Amino acid sequence: MRTVDVEKVIDEGHSARSLWELVGRLDLTLYHAQIAAVEGHAGREHTDPQLLISLWLYAYSRGISSAREVARQCEFEPGFQWLCGMEAISHRTLSGFRSGNKAALDDLFVQVLGMLSAEGLIALERVTLDGTKIKANAGGNSFRRKEKLEAHLELAREQIRILNAEGEEKETTTQRQAAARRRVARQRASRLEAAVREVERLQQEKKHDRKEFVARASGTDPDAHVMRTGEGGTVPSYNVQLLTDVRHGLVVNVEATTDAIDYRQLQPALERCERTLGQKPKQIVADGDYTNHASVQAAAACGVDFYGSWQDSWKPVEHDAQGRSAEFLASAFPYDAKQDCFTCPAGKILTHHALLNRGHGVRTHVYRAPKTACRNCPLRRQCAPPVARPAWTRSITRIQEPATTTAFKAKMATEAARQIYAKRSQIAEFPHAWIKERCGLRQFRCRNRLKVAMEATWACLSYNLTRWFSLRRKSNLATASA
């Protein structure tokens, strides 16, 4: 046994002190409402929210995302010891607090953004949007079909009925163990019920697909979907979307989605930004996965200047499996805009035949030659497929894009737009690398999308504060040097 001066465990410039001081300046009313005394209810958790918030922020800054590991570190690591005052803390308290109140955590995140904005570190003049796959807390072998999930669910319900029917034991330890078993059984049944609902939802979405689709869901984490990761494999994951301010690379919005692709994520990101921060960014930069007709129109409707890379896969591709030569491809047919028709190499006119609406303002015009024109054409063998029927006629399509897409492509062809987009990767991808490497968030500890989003928010909040302290140190060094 020895006497320890807690204040001398860490030095004056330690990050734990900075976190404690900053969290103490925040309004934690929503967190205190959870532990306030309420007449008619049993006693509530009494651990100070300021302590728990500081512990988690400090833990993520050191790459620790496990509640058990945080509780273990509190026994010997100086920063954790100083925060806890050399007292132990339960891992259950830490785990429950991390995923206990989303509204309070979102309010905490917005308060920090307000402080960063007050110091001129966030301007929302230009932001970047990027997503990354983070592994879910579920294994690939936990995915089951609806029939198997329903069978497991019935077994779980039967187990609950058996446990509830058992009489209460006299010993206190046995009572706690029995209550723990009932709680675990209820949680498993709840996850299985959610998995059955998820399978039914997937089946409803895919019922019009031509290909046969077998819906599966995880009995461990029903919200997790199998996604292709950057390493090339497919594992149960979540798609974490980060909106990053360009000025200092600070994250202004974070969300975890179950959509494996980024095709539909730009408009929701702008809506979340306006809902949480009260305003939309003036400019947004995203890669080719976000760049499509829907995103371009959504950004234009919101009054946001969008910069992106229009991929070749979105352009009308000349698909020719018949081995035609270059002069017989559709791109070689001259188009007369006044007459709205095409002319084939044989001099025949292909007139407008049909108009197809592909959505988002994109229209496909179909042009077809007269039936008698192709039947006796001397160039039929070069133009028609080898197994063409006698009544076959040549037809080609013309894609008509909306005015917003045309203006977007013209803007991205300028040198100024290209320079803006060239800086995207160094801003958008750095926070993802940070939360994976420095925060250790390569796999979520929590389950279900709501708690996963909260865990990602904790990591991004720790990232923002670490960046803030780094910018402060640089500013102080520059001032001292001057």
C-alpha positions as CSV (number, residue, x, y, z in Angstrom):
1,M,0.0,0.0,0.0
2,R,1.2,3.5,-0.9
3,T,0.0,7.0,-0.9
4,V,-0.8,8.3,-4.4
5,D,-1.4,11.9,-5.4
6,V,-4.0,11.5,-8.1
7,E,-3.3,15.0,-9.6
8,K,0.3,14.0,-10.3
9,V,-0.6,10.7,-12.1
10,I,-0.6,12.6,-15.4
11,D,1.1,15.9,-16.5
12,E,-0.7,19.2,-17.0
13,G,-0.9,18.8,-20.8
14,H,-2.3,15.3,-20.9
15,S,-5.2,14.7,-23.2
16,A,-7.4,13.3,-20.4
17,R,-7.3,16.7,-18.7
18,S,-8.3,18.4,-21.9
19,L,-11.2,16.0,-22.5
20,W,-12.4,16.4,-18.9
21,E,-12.3,20.2,-19.1
22,L,-14.1,20.3,-22.5
23,V,-16.8,17.9,-21.5
24,G,-17.4,20.0,-18.4
25,R,-18.3,22.9,-20.6
26,L,-21.0,21.0,-22.4
27,D,-24.7,20.9,-21.5
28,L,-25.4,17.4,-20.3
29,T,-29.1,17.9,-19.4
30,L,-30.3,15.0,-21.5
31,Y,-27.9,12.7,-19.8
32,H,-28.7,13.9,-16.3
33,A,-32.4,13.4,-17.0
34,Q,-31.7,9.6,-17.1
35,I,-30.3,9.5,-13.6
36,A,-32.6,12.1,-11.9
37,A,-34.6,10.9,-8.9
38,V,-38.2,10.1,-9.8
39,E,-40.9,9.4,-7.3
40,G,-42.2,5.9,-7.4
41,H,-39.2,4.4,-9.1
42,A,-36.2,2.5,-7.9
43,G,-32.8,4.0,-7.6
44,R,-31.0,4.8,-10.9
45,E,-27.4,4.7,-12.1
46,H,-25.5,7.3,-10.2
47,T,-22.3,7.5,-12.2
48,D,-21.6,11.0,-13.4
49,P,-22.3,11.3,-17.2
50,Q,-19.3,13.7,-17.5
51,L,-17.0,10.8,-16.3
52,L,-18.5,8.2,-18.6
53,I,-18.3,10.6,-21.7
54,S,-14.7,11.4,-20.9
55,L,-13.8,7.8,-20.5
56,W,-15.3,6.8,-23.8
57,L,-13.7,9.7,-25.7
58,Y,-10.3,9.0,-24.1
59,A,-10.7,5.3,-24.9
60,Y,-11.5,5.8,-28.6
61,S,-8.6,8.2,-28.8
62,R,-6.3,5.4,-27.6
63,G,-7.9,2.8,-30.0
64,I,-10.0,1.0,-27.4
65,S,-13.6,0.1,-28.2
66,S,-14.3,-2.7,-25.7
67,A,-16.1,-1.8,-22.5
68,R,-14.3,-4.7,-20.7
69,E,-10.9,-3.4,-21.8
70,V,-11.8,0.2,-20.7
71,A,-12.7,-1.2,-17.2
72,R,-9.4,-3.1,-17.1
73,Q,-7.4,0.0,-18.2
74,C,-8.9,2.0,-15.3
75,E,-6.9,-0.2,-12.9
76,F,-3.5,0.8,-14.1
77,E,-3.4,3.3,-17.1
78,P,-2.6,6.8,-15.8
79,G,-5.1,8.7,-17.9
80,F,-8.0,6.4,-17.0
81,Q,-6.9,6.4,-13.3
82,W,-6.9,10.2,-13.2
83,L,-10.4,10.3,-14.8
84,C,-11.8,7.7,-12.4
85,G,-10.0,9.1,-9.3
86,M,-8.3,5.7,-8.8
87,E,-11.7,4.0,-8.5
88,A,-13.0,1.0,-10.4
89,I,-15.9,1.2,-12.8
90,S,-18.1,-1.7,-14.1
91,H,-17.9,-2.7,-17.8
92,R,-21.7,-3.1,-17.8
93,T,-22.1,0.6,-16.8
94,L,-19.8,1.6,-19.6
95,S,-21.4,-0.6,-22.2
96,G,-25.0,0.5,-21.3
97,F,-24.0,4.2,-21.4
98,R,-22.4,4.0,-24.8
99,S,-25.6,2.8,-26.5
100,G,-28.2,4.1,-24.1
101,N,-29.4,7.5,-25.3
102,K,-29.1,8.4,-29.0
103,A,-30.8,11.8,-28.6
104,A,-28.3,12.8,-25.9
105,L,-25.3,11.7,-28.0
106,D,-26.6,13.5,-31.1
107,D,-27.0,16.6,-29.0
108,L,-23.5,16.2,-27.6
109,F,-22.1,15.9,-31.2
110,V,-23.9,19.0,-32.3
111,Q,-22.7,21.0,-29.3
112,V,-19.1,20.1,-30.1
113,L,-19.7,21.2,-33.8
114,G,-21.1,24.5,-32.5
115,M,-17.9,25.1,-30.5
116,L,-15.8,24.2,-33.5
117,S,-17.8,26.5,-35.7
118,A,-17.5,29.4,-33.1
119,E,-13.7,29.1,-33.4
120,G,-13.9,29.2,-37.2
121,L,-12.9,25.6,-37.7
122,I,-16.1,24.6,-39.5
123,A,-17.7,26.7,-42.2
124,L,-19.8,24.3,-44.3
125,E,-18.6,26.1,-47.4
126,R,-17.5,22.8,-48.9
127,V,-17.9,19.3,-47.6
128,T,-17.0,15.8,-48.9
129,L,-19.1,12.7,-48.6
130,D,-17.6,9.2,-48.5
131,G,-18.5,5.8,-47.1
132,T,-16.7,2.8,-45.8
133,K,-17.6,-0.8,-44.8
134,I,-17.1,-1.7,-41.2
135,K,-17.7,-5.3,-40.1
136,A,-20.8,-6.0,-38.0
137,N,-20.8,-8.0,-34.8
138,A,-22.1,-11.1,-36.5
139,G,-20.7,-14.1,-38.3
140,G,-21.5,-15.1,-41.9
141,N,-22.8,-18.5,-40.6
142,S,-25.5,-16.7,-38.5
143,F,-27.6,-15.9,-41.6
144,R,-30.6,-18.1,-42.0
145,R,-33.7,-18.4,-44.2
146,K,-37.2,-17.6,-42.8
147,E,-38.1,-21.2,-42.1
148,K,-35.0,-21.8,-40.0
149,L,-35.3,-18.5,-38.2
150,E,-39.0,-19.2,-37.2
151,A,-37.9,-22.7,-35.9
152,H,-35.2,-21.1,-33.7
153,L,-37.7,-18.4,-32.6
154,E,-40.1,-21.0,-31.4
155,L,-37.4,-22.7,-29.4
156,A,-36.4,-19.4,-27.9
157,R,-40.0,-18.7,-26.9
158,E,-40.3,-22.1,-25.3
159,Q,-37.1,-21.5,-23.3
160,I,-38.6,-18.2,-22.0
161,R,-41.8,-20.0,-21.0
162,I,-39.7,-22.7,-19.1
163,L,-37.6,-20.1,-17.3
164,N,-40.6,-18.0,-16.3
165,A,-42.3,-21.1,-15.0
166,E,-39.4,-22.0,-12.7
167,G,-39.9,-20.9,-9.1
168,E,-37.8,-18.3,-7.5
169,E,-34.9,-19.7,-5.4
170,K,-34.1,-18.6,-1.9
171,E,-30.5,-17.8,-2.5
172,T,-29.8,-14.3,-3.8
173,T,-27.0,-15.4,-6.2
174,T,-29.3,-18.0,-7.7
175,Q,-32.0,-15.4,-8.2
176,R,-29.6,-13.2,-10.1
177,Q,-28.4,-16.0,-12.3
178,A,-32.0,-17.0,-13.1
179,A,-32.8,-13.4,-13.9
180,A,-29.8,-13.2,-16.2
181,R,-30.8,-16.3,-18.0
182,R,-34.3,-14.9,-18.6
183,R,-32.8,-11.7,-19.9
184,V,-30.5,-13.5,-22.3
185,A,-33.4,-15.6,-23.6
186,R,-35.6,-12.5,-24.1
187,Q,-32.8,-10.8,-26.0
188,R,-32.3,-13.8,-28.3
189,A,-36.0,-14.0,-29.0
190,S,-36.1,-10.3,-29.8
191,R,-33.2,-10.6,-32.2
192,L,-34.9,-13.6,-34.0
193,E,-38.2,-11.7,-34.3
194,A,-36.3,-8.8,-35.9
195,A,-34.5,-11.2,-38.2
196,V,-37.8,-12.7,-39.4
197,R,-39.2,-9.2,-40.1
198,E,-36.0,-8.4,-42.0
199,V,-36.4,-11.5,-44.2
200,E,-40.0,-10.6,-45.0
201,R,-38.9,-7.1,-45.9
202,L,-36.2,-8.3,-48.3
203,Q,-38.6,-10.8,-49.9
204,Q,-41.2,-8.0,-50.4
205,E,-38.5,-5.8,-52.1
206,K,-37.3,-8.5,-54.4
207,K,-40.6,-10.1,-55.3
208,H,-40.6,-8.4,-58.8
209,D,-37.1,-9.5,-59.7
210,R,-36.7,-11.9,-62.5
211,K,-33.9,-13.8,-60.8
212,E,-34.6,-16.2,-58.0
213,F,-33.8,-14.5,-54.7
214,V,-33.5,-16.3,-51.3
215,A,-33.7,-13.8,-48.4
216,R,-31.6,-14.5,-45.4
217,A,-31.0,-12.5,-42.2
218,S,-28.7,-12.9,-39.2
219,G,-30.0,-14.2,-36.0
220,T,-27.2,-12.3,-34.2
221,D,-27.6,-8.9,-35.8
222,P,-30.7,-8.7,-37.9
223,D,-29.8,-5.3,-39.4
224,A,-26.4,-6.4,-40.7
225,H,-26.1,-7.1,-44.5
226,V,-23.5,-9.0,-46.3
227,M,-21.3,-6.4,-48.2
228,R,-18.2,-6.5,-50.3
229,T,-15.3,-4.8,-48.4
230,G,-12.2,-3.0,-49.6
231,E,-10.2,-6.2,-49.0
232,G,-12.2,-8.0,-51.7
233,G,-14.2,-10.3,-49.4
234,T,-17.9,-10.3,-48.4
235,V,-18.7,-10.2,-44.7
236,P,-21.7,-8.9,-42.6
237,S,-21.1,-5.1,-42.5
238,Y,-22.5,-1.7,-42.2
239,N,-21.9,1.2,-44.6
240,V,-20.7,4.2,-42.5
241,Q,-21.3,7.5,-44.2
242,L,-19.2,10.5,-43.2
243,L,-19.7,14.2,-44.2
244,T,-16.4,16.0,-43.7
245,D,-15.8,19.8,-43.7
246,V,-13.0,20.7,-46.1
247,R,-11.5,23.5,-44.0
248,H,-9.8,21.4,-41.4
249,G,-11.1,17.8,-42.2
250,L,-13.6,17.7,-39.3
251,V,-16.6,15.3,-39.5
252,V,-19.9,17.2,-39.4
253,N,-22.3,14.2,-39.9
254,V,-22.1,10.5,-39.4
255,E,-24.6,7.7,-40.2
256,A,-24.5,3.9,-40.5
257,T,-26.6,2.5,-43.3
258,T,-27.5,-1.1,-44.4
259,D,-27.3,-0.2,-48.1
260,A,-24.2,-1.8,-49.6
261,I,-23.8,0.8,-52.3
262,D,-23.5,4.6,-52.1
263,Y,-25.8,5.2,-55.1
264,R,-28.7,6.6,-53.0
265,Q,-26.8,8.2,-50.1
266,L,-26.2,11.8,-51.2
267,Q,-29.7,13.2,-50.7
268,P,-30.1,11.6,-47.2
269,A,-26.8,13.1,-46.2
270,L,-27.9,16.6,-47.2
271,E,-31.1,16.1,-45.3
272,R,-29.4,14.9,-42.2
273,C,-27.0,17.9,-42.4
274,E,-29.8,20.4,-42.6
275,R,-31.8,18.6,-39.8
276,T,-29.0,18.5,-37.3
277,L,-27.0,21.7,-38.1
278,G,-29.9,23.8,-39.4
279,Q,-28.2,24.5,-42.8
280,K,-27.0,22.7,-45.9
281,P,-23.4,23.0,-47.2
282,K,-22.8,25.3,-50.2
283,Q,-20.8,22.7,-52.0
284,I,-20.5,18.9,-51.8
285,V,-17.8,16.7,-53.3
286,A,-18.3,12.9,-53.8
287,D,-16.8,10.1,-55.8
288,G,-18.3,8.3,-58.8
289,D,-20.4,5.9,-56.6
290,Y,-22.6,8.9,-55.6
291,T,-22.6,10.6,-59.1
292,N,-25.8,9.8,-60.9
293,H,-28.9,11.4,-62.3
294,A,-30.7,11.2,-58.9
295,S,-27.9,12.7,-56.9
296,V,-27.3,15.5,-59.4
297,Q,-31.0,16.5,-59.4
298,A,-31.2,16.1,-55.6
299,A,-28.3,18.5,-55.1
300,A,-29.7,21.0,-57.6
301,A,-33.1,20.9,-55.8
302,C,-31.4,21.6,-52.5
303,G,-29.4,24.5,-53.9
304,V,-26.1,22.7,-53.3
305,D,-23.3,22.8,-55.8
306,F,-22.3,19.2,-56.5
307,Y,-18.9,18.0,-57.7
308,G,-18.4,14.4,-58.7
309,S,-16.9,12.0,-61.1
310,W,-19.3,10.8,-63.8
311,Q,-18.4,7.1,-64.3
312,D,-18.4,5.5,-67.8
313,S,-20.8,2.9,-66.5
314,W,-23.5,5.6,-66.4
315,K,-23.0,6.5,-70.0
316,P,-24.9,4.8,-72.8
317,V,-22.5,2.0,-73.9
318,E,-22.5,0.6,-77.4
319,H,-23.2,-3.1,-76.8
320,D,-22.7,-5.1,-79.9
321,A,-22.4,-8.9,-79.6
322,Q,-23.0,-9.5,-83.3
323,G,-19.5,-8.6,-84.5
324,R,-20.6,-5.6,-86.6
325,S,-17.9,-3.3,-88.0
326,A,-17.5,0.3,-86.9
327,E,-19.7,1.8,-89.7
328,F,-22.7,-0.3,-88.6
329,L,-22.6,0.6,-84.9
330,A,-25.4,2.9,-83.6
331,S,-22.8,5.6,-82.8
332,A,-21.9,5.8,-86.5
333,F,-25.5,6.6,-87.7
334,P,-25.8,10.4,-88.3
335,Y,-28.6,12.1,-86.4
336,D,-30.8,14.9,-87.8
337,A,-32.1,16.9,-84.9
338,K,-34.6,18.9,-87.0
339,Q,-36.2,15.9,-88.5
340,D,-35.6,13.7,-85.4
341,C,-34.3,10.8,-87.3
342,F,-31.2,8.7,-88.0
343,T,-29.7,7.6,-91.4
344,C,-28.2,4.2,-91.8
345,P,-25.2,3.4,-94.1
346,A,-27.6,2.3,-96.8
347,G,-29.3,5.6,-96.8
348,K,-32.5,4.4,-95.1
349,I,-34.3,6.6,-92.5
350,L,-34.8,5.4,-89.0
351,T,-37.8,7.3,-87.6
352,H,-39.0,7.7,-84.0
353,H,-40.7,4.6,-82.8
354,A,-41.1,4.8,-79.0
355,L,-40.3,6.8,-75.9
356,L,-39.2,5.1,-72.7
357,N,-39.1,6.9,-69.3
358,R,-36.1,5.6,-67.2
359,G,-36.8,7.8,-64.2
360,H,-35.1,10.9,-62.8
361,G,-35.8,12.8,-66.0
362,V,-33.9,10.4,-68.3
363,R,-35.7,9.4,-71.5
364,T,-34.8,6.8,-74.1
365,H,-35.9,7.4,-77.6
366,V,-36.2,4.3,-79.9
367,Y,-35.7,4.7,-83.6
368,R,-36.6,2.0,-86.1
369,A,-36.3,1.5,-89.9
370,P,-39.3,0.5,-92.0
371,K,-40.0,-3.2,-92.2
372,T,-39.5,-3.3,-96.0
373,A,-36.3,-1.3,-95.9
374,C,-34.2,-4.0,-94.1
375,R,-35.7,-7.1,-95.8
376,N,-34.1,-6.4,-99.2
377,C,-31.2,-4.3,-98.1
378,P,-27.9,-5.2,-99.8
379,L,-26.0,-4.5,-96.5
380,R,-28.3,-6.7,-94.4
381,R,-25.6,-9.3,-93.7
382,Q,-23.2,-6.7,-92.2
383,C,-26.0,-5.0,-90.2
384,A,-28.3,-7.8,-89.0
385,P,-27.5,-10.6,-86.5
386,P,-26.6,-14.0,-88.1
387,V,-29.8,-15.6,-86.8
388,A,-32.1,-12.6,-87.6
389,R,-35.7,-13.4,-88.7
390,P,-36.9,-12.2,-92.1
391,A,-39.0,-9.5,-90.5
392,W,-36.1,-8.1,-88.5
393,T,-35.5,-4.4,-88.7
394,R,-32.6,-2.3,-87.4
395,S,-33.4,-0.1,-84.3
396,I,-31.2,2.1,-82.2
397,T,-31.7,4.2,-79.1
398,R,-30.9,7.8,-78.1
399,I,-30.6,8.8,-74.5
400,Q,-32.0,12.2,-73.6
401,E,-30.6,13.5,-70.2
402,P,-32.2,16.2,-68.1
403,A,-30.9,19.7,-68.2
404,T,-29.4,19.4,-64.7
405,T,-27.2,16.5,-65.8
406,T,-26.1,18.3,-68.9
407,A,-25.1,21.4,-66.9
408,F,-23.3,19.2,-64.4
409,K,-21.2,17.5,-67.0
410,A,-20.3,20.8,-68.6
411,K,-19.2,22.1,-65.2
412,M,-17.1,19.0,-64.5
413,A,-15.3,19.5,-67.8
414,T,-13.8,22.8,-66.6
415,E,-10.4,23.0,-65.0
416,A,-11.7,24.7,-61.9
417,A,-14.1,21.8,-61.2
418,R,-11.4,19.2,-61.8
419,Q,-9.1,20.9,-59.3
420,I,-11.8,20.9,-56.7
421,Y,-12.5,17.2,-57.2
422,A,-8.8,16.3,-57.2
423,K,-8.6,17.3,-53.5
424,R,-11.5,15.0,-52.5
425,S,-9.6,11.9,-51.5
426,Q,-7.2,13.5,-49.1
427,I,-10.1,15.1,-47.2
428,A,-12.9,12.4,-47.5
429,E,-10.8,9.3,-46.8
430,F,-8.7,10.5,-43.9
431,P,-11.4,10.3,-41.2
432,H,-12.2,6.7,-42.3
433,A,-8.6,5.7,-42.0
434,W,-8.4,7.5,-38.6
435,I,-11.4,5.8,-37.0
436,K,-10.2,2.4,-38.3
437,E,-6.5,2.7,-37.3
438,R,-6.4,5.1,-34.4
439,C,-9.9,4.4,-32.9
440,G,-9.6,0.7,-33.6
441,L,-13.1,0.6,-35.1
442,R,-12.7,-2.2,-37.7
443,Q,-15.5,-4.2,-36.2
444,F,-18.5,-2.9,-34.3
445,R,-19.0,-4.0,-30.7
446,C,-22.7,-3.2,-30.7
447,R,-25.5,-4.8,-32.6
448,N,-28.5,-3.4,-34.6
449,R,-28.2,-0.3,-36.8
450,L,-29.2,2.3,-34.1
451,K,-26.5,1.2,-31.7
452,V,-24.0,0.8,-34.5
453,A,-24.6,4.4,-35.6
454,M,-24.1,5.6,-32.0
455,E,-20.8,3.7,-31.8
456,A,-19.6,5.3,-35.1
457,T,-20.7,8.7,-33.6
458,W,-18.5,8.1,-30.5
459,A,-15.5,7.4,-32.7
460,C,-16.1,10.5,-34.9
461,L,-16.6,12.7,-31.8
462,S,-13.2,11.4,-30.5
463,Y,-11.7,12.1,-33.9
464,N,-13.0,15.7,-34.0
465,L,-11.8,16.5,-30.5
466,T,-8.3,15.0,-31.2
467,R,-8.1,17.1,-34.3
468,W,-9.2,20.2,-32.3
469,F,-6.6,19.7,-29.7
470,S,-3.9,19.2,-32.4
471,L,-5.0,22.5,-34.1
472,R,-4.9,24.3,-30.8
473,R,-1.3,23.1,-30.1
474,K,-0.2,24.2,-33.6
475,S,-1.8,27.6,-33.1
476,N,-0.1,28.0,-29.6
477,L,3.2,27.0,-31.0
478,A,2.9,29.4,-33.9
479,T,1.9,32.2,-31.4
480,A,4.9,31.4,-29.1
481,S,7.3,31.3,-32.0
482,A,6.0,34.7,-33.3
